[in-house]
């Protein structure tokens, strides 16, 4: 998706309706922003929205569009930042390489 001279522009979505409109307009990918998702659901930015709620929103967005979705997980919701990966190991970038997390 990254090509020299043709930068990838990511449009921000905070829910399925916005993601669907963006995808229908032909964007190559959709992104989520932590502030936008939090604010749209009445939370402050800074991981005050729970990881489980973020994942439910993201799952719905992914089920609604056929383009790739980039997710802003802020600080990773944990220390170390791989808690999200332990909770959803099928999404871990090193899956299948024998790494333990």
C-alpha positions, 0 to 999 in steps of 0.5 A: 500500500506504500508507494514512493510518490503516492503516500497512503492517506488514512482516513479516521473512523470512529464507528461502522457508519463512518468506516462504511462511508469511507470504504464506499468512497474508495479509500484504500484503508480505514484508520481509527483514532483513539481520541475519536473513538473515545469521544464518540462514546463519551470517554476521555482519551488516554485509555479511559475507554476499555480495551474490550469496548475498543475491540468490539468497535473494531470488530464491528468496523472490520466486519463492515468494510472490506478494506484494511483497518489500522487501529490506534491502541494508544499505549497498548492498554498494558505494560508490557504493551503486548497484553492485547496480543496475549488476549487476541493471539491470532492478531499478533504480528509474530504469530506462527514464529514460535514466539511466546507472548 
